[in-house]
Amino acid sequence: MARLIPLILIGLGVYFWLRARKRAAEYAETFESGDGTPRR
């Protein structure tokens, strides 16, 4: 059980990081299409 805890934490971290990245990419796309000028 002690070995599983770090794996679960890493898995959750990666999962939330990917979700946040996807949401940020979608937000950036809508922002760019609305304004016309790409912002990075």
Backbone as XML, in Angstrom:
<?xml version="1.0"?>
<chain id="A" units="angstrom">
  <residue number="1" name="MET">
    <atom name="N" x="0.832" y="-1.210" z="0.000"/>
    <atom name="CA" x="0.000" y="0.000" z="0.000"/>
    <atom name="C" x="0.868" y="1.262" z="0.000"/>
  </residue>
  <residue number="2" name="ALA">
    <atom name="N" x="1.965" y="1.220" z="0.741"/>
    <atom name="CA" x="2.832" y="2.402" z="0.818"/>
    <atom name="C" x="3.433" y="2.726" z="-0.545"/>
  </residue>
  <residue number="3" name="ARG">
    <atom name="N" x="3.623" y="1.696" z="-1.366"/>
    <atom name="CA" x="4.180" y="1.932" z="-2.703"/>
    <atom name="C" x="3.143" y="2.505" z="-3.648"/>
  </residue>
  <residue number="4" name="LEU">
    <atom name="N" x="1.878" y="2.233" z="-3.386"/>
    <atom name="CA" x="0.817" y="2.683" z="-4.290"/>
    <atom name="C" x="0.543" y="4.177" z="-4.157"/>
  </residue>
  <residue number="5" name="ILE">
    <atom name="N" x="0.754" y="4.716" z="-2.971"/>
    <atom name="CA" x="0.400" y="6.122" z="-2.738"/>
    <atom name="C" x="1.145" y="7.068" z="-3.686"/>
  </residue>
  <residue number="6" name="PRO">
    <atom name="N" x="2.472" y="6.966" z="-3.819"/>
    <atom name="CA" x="3.154" y="7.864" z="-4.767"/>
    <atom name="C" x="2.675" y="7.680" z="-6.203"/>
  </residue>
  <residue number="7" name="LEU">
    <atom name="N" x="2.389" y="6.440" z="-6.588"/>
    <atom name="CA" x="1.903" y="6.193" z="-7.954"/>
    <atom name="C" x="0.560" y="6.878" z="-8.179"/>
  </residue>
  <residue number="8" name="ILE">
    <atom name="N" x="-0.316" y="6.786" z="-7.185"/>
    <atom name="CA" x="-1.634" y="7.419" z="-7.308"/>
    <atom name="C" x="-1.474" y="8.934" z="-7.408"/>
  </residue>
  <residue number="9" name="LEU">
    <atom name="N" x="-0.592" y="9.493" z="-6.576"/>
    <atom name="CA" x="-0.378" y="10.944" z="-6.592"/>
    <atom name="C" x="0.175" y="11.390" z="-7.940"/>
  </residue>
  <residue number="10" name="ILE">
    <atom name="N" x="1.129" y="10.644" z="-8.477"/>
    <atom name="CA" x="1.710" y="10.987" z="-9.781"/>
    <atom name="C" x="0.639" y="10.890" z="-10.864"/>
  </residue>
  <residue number="11" name="GLY">
    <atom name="N" x="-0.156" y="9.831" z="-10.812"/>
    <atom name="CA" x="-1.215" y="9.654" z="-11.800"/>
    <atom name="C" x="-2.210" y="10.804" z="-11.769"/>
  </residue>
  <residue number="12" name="LEU">
    <atom name="N" x="-2.612" y="11.194" z="-10.565"/>
    <atom name="CA" x="-3.558" y="12.303" z="-10.440"/>
    <atom name="C" x="-2.930" y="13.600" z="-10.934"/>
  </residue>
  <residue number="13" name="GLY">
    <atom name="N" x="-1.662" y="13.808" z="-10.601"/>
    <atom name="CA" x="-0.973" y="15.019" z="-11.038"/>
    <atom name="C" x="-0.925" y="15.111" z="-12.551"/>
  </residue>
  <residue number="14" name="VAL">
    <atom name="N" x="-0.560" y="13.999" z="-13.202"/>
    <atom name="CA" x="-0.487" y="13.979" z="-14.668"/>
    <atom name="C" x="-1.872" y="14.197" z="-15.267"/>
  </residue>
  <residue number="15" name="TYR">
    <atom name="N" x="-2.879" y="13.544" z="-14.674"/>
    <atom name="CA" x="-4.244" y="13.653" z="-15.188"/>
    <atom name="C" x="-4.730" y="15.102" z="-15.148"/>
  </residue>
  <residue number="16" name="PHE">
    <atom name="N" x="-4.540" y="15.742" z="-13.983"/>
    <atom name="CA" x="-5.011" y="17.119" z="-13.852"/>
    <atom name="C" x="-4.191" y="18.065" z="-14.720"/>
  </residue>
  <residue number="17" name="TRP">
    <atom name="N" x="-2.868" y="17.761" z="-14.855"/>
    <atom name="CA" x="-2.005" y="18.614" z="-15.680"/>
    <atom name="C" x="-2.445" y="18.543" z="-17.140"/>
  </residue>
  <residue number="18" name="LEU">
    <atom name="N" x="-2.748" y="17.340" z="-17.621"/>
    <atom name="CA" x="-3.190" y="17.188" z="-19.010"/>
    <atom name="C" x="-4.529" y="17.891" z="-19.217"/>
  </residue>
  <residue number="19" name="ARG">
    <atom name="N" x="-5.431" y="17.759" z="-18.226"/>
    <atom name="CA" x="-6.735" y="18.410" z="-18.346"/>
    <atom name="C" x="-6.575" y="19.926" z="-18.412"/>
  </residue>
  <residue number="20" name="ALA">
    <atom name="N" x="-5.720" y="20.462" z="-17.549"/>
    <atom name="CA" x="-5.507" y="21.911" z="-17.527"/>
    <atom name="C" x="-4.864" y="22.370" z="-18.833"/>
  </residue>
  <residue number="21" name="ARG">
    <atom name="N" x="-3.931" y="21.555" z="-19.361"/>
    <atom name="CA" x="-3.258" y="21.911" z="-20.609"/>
    <atom name="C" x="-4.259" y="21.938" z="-21.760"/>
  </residue>
  <residue number="22" name="LYS">
    <atom name="N" x="-5.142" y="20.932" z="-21.801"/>
    <atom name="CA" x="-6.132" y="20.864" z="-22.872"/>
    <atom name="C" x="-7.074" y="22.066" z="-22.788"/>
  </residue>
  <residue number="23" name="ARG">
    <atom name="N" x="-7.501" y="22.384" z="-21.577"/>
    <atom name="CA" x="-8.404" y="23.511" z="-21.400"/>
    <atom name="C" x="-7.706" y="24.809" z="-21.801"/>
  </residue>
  <residue number="24" name="ALA">
    <atom name="N" x="-6.431" y="24.956" z="-21.448"/>
    <atom name="CA" x="-5.678" y="26.163" z="-21.801"/>
    <atom name="C" x="-5.543" y="26.278" z="-23.312"/>
  </residue>
  <residue number="25" name="ALA">
    <atom name="N" x="-5.317" y="25.152" z="-23.987"/>
    <atom name="CA" x="-5.177" y="25.169" z="-25.444"/>
    <atom name="C" x="-6.501" y="25.577" z="-26.092"/>
  </residue>
  <residue number="26" name="GLU">
    <atom name="N" x="-7.594" y="25.031" z="-25.590"/>
    <atom name="CA" x="-8.903" y="25.389" z="-26.140"/>
    <atom name="C" x="-9.189" y="26.869" z="-25.903"/>
  </residue>
  <residue number="27" name="TYR">
    <atom name="N" x="-8.856" y="27.349" z="-24.711"/>
    <atom name="CA" x="-9.080" y="28.752" z="-24.381"/>
    <atom name="C" x="-8.254" y="29.649" z="-25.295"/>
  </residue>
  <residue number="28" name="ALA">
    <atom name="N" x="-6.999" y="29.262" z="-25.542"/>
    <atom name="CA" x="-6.116" y="30.051" z="-26.405"/>
    <atom name="C" x="-6.668" y="30.076" z="-27.826"/>
  </residue>
  <residue number="29" name="GLU">
    <atom name="N" x="-7.201" y="28.954" z="-28.289"/>
    <atom name="CA" x="-7.745" y="28.895" z="-29.647"/>
    <atom name="C" x="-8.947" y="29.825" z="-29.788"/>
  </residue>
  <residue number="30" name="THR">
    <atom name="N" x="-9.845" y="29.781" z="-28.829"/>
    <atom name="CA" x="-11.021" y="30.643" z="-28.910"/>
    <atom name="C" x="-10.600" y="32.100" z="-28.793"/>
  </residue>
  <residue number="31" name="PHE">
    <atom name="N" x="-9.602" y="32.357" z="-27.966"/>
    <atom name="CA" x="-9.115" y="33.726" z="-27.792"/>
    <atom name="C" x="-8.524" y="34.249" z="-29.100"/>
  </residue>
  <residue number="32" name="GLU">
    <atom name="N" x="-7.732" y="33.393" z="-29.771"/>
    <atom name="CA" x="-7.095" y="33.797" z="-31.028"/>
    <atom name="C" x="-8.144" y="34.013" z="-32.113"/>
  </residue>
  <residue number="33" name="SER">
    <atom name="N" x="-9.084" y="33.083" z="-32.240"/>
    <atom name="CA" x="-10.074" y="33.188" z="-33.307"/>
    <atom name="C" x="-10.967" y="34.408" z="-33.081"/>
  </residue>
  <residue number="34" name="GLY">
    <atom name="N" x="-11.212" y="34.751" z="-31.819"/>
    <atom name="CA" x="-12.056" y="35.901" z="-31.541"/>
    <atom name="C" x="-11.348" y="37.211" z="-31.841"/>
  </residue>
  <residue number="35" name="ASP">
    <atom name="N" x="-10.057" y="37.254" z="-31.597"/>
    <atom name="CA" x="-9.312" y="38.498" z="-31.774"/>
    <atom name="C" x="-8.688" y="38.596" z="-33.163"/>
  </residue>
  <residue number="36" name="GLY">
    <atom name="N" x="-8.236" y="37.451" z="-33.673"/>
    <atom name="CA" x="-7.613" y="37.446" z="-34.992"/>
    <atom name="C" x="-6.097" y="37.460" z="-34.907"/>
  </residue>
  <residue number="37" name="THR">
    <atom name="N" x="-5.568" y="37.971" z="-33.809"/>
    <atom name="CA" x="-4.111" y="38.002" z="-33.643"/>
    <atom name="C" x="-3.705" y="36.937" z="-32.637"/>
  </residue>
  <residue number="38" name="PRO">
    <atom name="N" x="-2.749" y="36.103" z="-32.987"/>
    <atom name="CA" x="-2.326" y="35.051" z="-32.057"/>
    <atom name="C" x="-1.573" y="35.625" z="-30.866"/>
  </residue>
  <residue number="39" name="ARG">
    <atom name="N" x="-1.904" y="35.123" z="-29.693"/>
    <atom name="CA" x="-1.200" y="35.557" z="-28.478"/>
    <atom name="C" x="-0.563" y="34.347" z="-27.840"/>
  </residue>
  <residue number="40" name="ARG">
    <atom name="N" x="0.710" y="34.446" z="-27.541"/>
    <atom name="CA" x="1.420" y="33.327" z="-26.907"/>
    <atom name="C" x="1.998" y="33.797" z="-25.591"/>
  </residue>
</chain>
